[in-house]
């Protein structure tokens, strides 16, 4: 087996492993199907293994192919990050940090972090991408982001995670709702109301935490809608389609922009936890400088 792999062939395999369809993969790569087949055969010869099982209808990855798919995604992200760092350094900066985040992290946590970092290290460049919790974990695994701000408490190796903020929840209701902050007593007052919640796809840990709030209140919620986007939830509430429970940081200044009202749930024991996630094996000067603020 040769140790010199052609990166073009590796990229072709990565696309094919995602599509599991030669025609679709060839179209994405702008090459012919026979050309793609020849590249994959060449890669298999170089590695001395079989990566695919093929018949007239299906393309499946072998166990070796499954493993290479994972590593190829990581290597692609690593190379993209390396080339990006080179360009940033050439432009006279110290490096680039790619940050994934859930929406609430951009209310206070990330702006405060960036202010502190840029005050001490003005030549570090930041790139931001709002992503779901699941997408951030995948992006960290594939080396497509360097830091993630997530509503998770557990992740798999090689990702590390640490809680950085605990906050109260808030009840979000239409502005003209008969129950106001002045006559609110408990969540049980809303046991007949439809609820609009973050989907369990957003974070199963977060979703279970929300469900425990209802359990403590003594009722099972009627969930009318689910979303992974806070703005969607707020707009549904504004239009009278239900009420919602969200981390209080998401509600900052929202009442001024749309017709909703916010009731802070200070008396419940549950807290919304925001965590920072990163790869344990990821080390470069700019990241190490930013990490000291976390």
N, C-alpha and C positions, 0 to 999 in steps of 0.2 A: 504494500500500500504506500502510495506517495504522500508525503506530508505537505506537498504544495497543491492546495486546492484552488481551483479557479473560482474567484468570487462571483463571476457571472453565472456559473453553473449552480452555485449555492443559492443565489438569488432566484434563479429559475425554479429550483426545487422548492424554495420557500413559498413561492406563489402557487405552484402546483399542489403542494401539501395543504394549502388553504382552500383551493378551489376543488381539488380532487376531480378535476375534469380537464382533459388535455386541450380541448378547443378553447374553453374559457380562459385557461391559464395562458395559452399561446396568444390570445387576443390582448390580454393585459400586458404581456411582455413584448407585443408587437413583433412576434416571430411566427414562423409557420409551425404547424403541429409536428411535421417530421423533424424540423430543426430542434424543437423542444425535446422530442423523444431522444434525439441523438445526444443532446446535452445531459439528460438524465442518465442515459446509458454510460456516458463518459464519466459522470460523477460516481456511479455505482462501480465502474471498473477501477477508478482511482481509489475508492474506499475499500474495495474488495468485499462489498456486502450488497444484498438486495434491499432496496428502499421501498419498492412498490410491488403490489400484487395487482395484475391487470387482467381483465377479460374484455369481452366486447362491450359490456354495459357499465362496468364499475372499475374504479381505481381506489385501492385501499393502501394505507401505509402499513408496512411491516413494523414489528417492534423497533427495529433499527431506524426505520423511517420516522416513527413517532418521536424517538429520542432526538434525531437530527432536526426535526421540525422545531422542537423546543429550543435547541441550541442555535439553530439558524436565526430564529426570531431574536434571541438574545444578542447574537453576533451582529445582526443588522442594526439593532438599536445601539450597540456599543460603537460600531463604526460611524454611525450617524452622529453620535455624541462626540466622538473623537474629532471628526472633520469639522463639526460646528465649533468645538473648543479651539481648534487651530485657527479658524477664521476670526473668532472673537479676539484671540491673543494677538493675531497679526494686526488687528485694528487698534491695538494699544490697550486692550482691556485685560483684566486678570483671569477672566473665565466666564462661563455661562452656567446658570442654574435653571433647570427646567422644572417647573412646579405644577403639579396637578392639585386640584382642590374642589371640594364641595362648596356650594354657594355661600353658606353661612361663614366660612372661613375668611371670605373676602370682606366681611363687615368690619372686623376689628383686628383679628389675629394676624393675617398676612400684611395688611398695611403697616401695622406696628412693627412687624419683623423687618419689612423692607426699609422703613425709615431708619431703624437702628443699624441695619447692615450698610446702607448707602452712606450713612454719616461716617462710618469708620472705614468702609471699603467701597468708595465711590466708583471704582472701576470693575465691579462685578455686574454682569448683565443678567437680567432675569427674564424668563419667558413663562407665561402663564397659560394654563389650559383648564377650563372648568370641565370636570369629568365626574362620572358616577364613582362610587366607592369601588365597585367591581372593576371598572375600566382602569382605575388608578393602580390597583393591585396587579393587573395584567401588564400595565405600562411599566411598573417597577420591575416586574419579572423579566420583561423584554428590554430593559435598559432604555426605555423611551422617555422616562422622566427621572429626575434625581430625588425629588421630595414629593410626598403626597400628604394632603390634609384630608383625613377620612373620618367617617363616623363608624369606625370599627374598633374592636378591642383585641382581636386575635387575627394573626396572619400566619402564613406558612413560611418556612425557611426558603430563601435566604433573606427575607424581609424582616426588619426590626420595626417595632412600633412602641410609641410612648404617649400616654395621655398628656395633653398640654392645656386643656380647658374643660371645666365643668360649668354648666349653666342651667338655669331653670327653663322649664317649658312654658309656653303661653298658649292660651285658647284664642283662636282667631274666628270671629263671627261677623256677620253683616252689620253695617253701621246702624241700621234701623231695627235690629233684633230687640224683642221685648225685654230680654235679660241684658242688663248693662253691668259694668263693674260695680255700680252702687248697690245692686240687688243680687249680685252673684254670691252664692253660698257654697255650692259644691258642683262637681262635674255631673253629679246625678241629675241635676236640673236639665241635662241635655240627653237623657237616656232614650228619648224618642226621636232625636234629631239624626239626620244622615251625616256621617262623618267623611271627610276627604283626607286621606292619609298618604304619607310617603309609602310607595310600594315596598314590599319585602325585598324586591330586587335592588332597591336603594341600599339597604343593609339589613340583613336578617336580625343582627344584634339590636339595631336601632328599632326595628319593627316590633320585636319581642318586648323591648323596653316600653314602647307605647302601649302595647296590649296589656302589660302589667299595670299600667295606670288605670285602665278601664276595669281590670279585675279588682283592684283596690277600691274602686268607686262602686263596685257591686253590680255591674251590668256588662253585657256584651254589646259592642257598638254595631250599629247598622252602617256598614261601610259602602257608600254609594259610588265613590270614585277613588282611584289611586293614581299617583304620578311620582316621577322622580325629580320633578322641577317645582321649586317653591313658587315661582311666578304663576304657574298653571294652577296650583292649589289656591293661591290668593285670589285669582280671577274667578275661580269657581265659587269661592266663598262670597265674593263681592256680588255675584249674580244670584245669590240665594239658593245655591244648590247643595249647601251643607255647611258644616263648621269643621275646623281643623285644629290639631295640636302640633306645634312646631317648636324648635329651639327658639328661645327668646331673641337671640341675635339676628335671626332672619326677619324679625318684625321691626327692626330699627328704621324709622322714617317711613315705613310702608303706609301707616295710617294717613300720612299727609298726601300720599300719591293716589290712593284708591279708597273706595268707600267700604272700609272694614274697620273694626275696632278690635283691640287686643286686651285680653284679660290675663294678667300674669298669674301663673299657678305656683306661687311660692310655698304653699303648704303641703304639696305632695313630696314624697321622698325621692322620686326618680329625678335624675339629672341627665341632660344631654351631654355626651362626652365627645370632644373633638380630639383626635390623635394625630401625631406626625408619624409618617412611615418612610422608611428608606432602606436601601440595600446594605446589608452588613459588609459586603465585599466591595462596595463602591468608595473609592478614595481618590480625590484630586484636590489641589490646593483651595480652589474657590469654594467647593462644598465644605471642606473642613472649617473654613473661616465662618461660613454661614451657620454651621451646626453648633458653634459655640454659643449662639444666641438662643438656642432651643433647649 
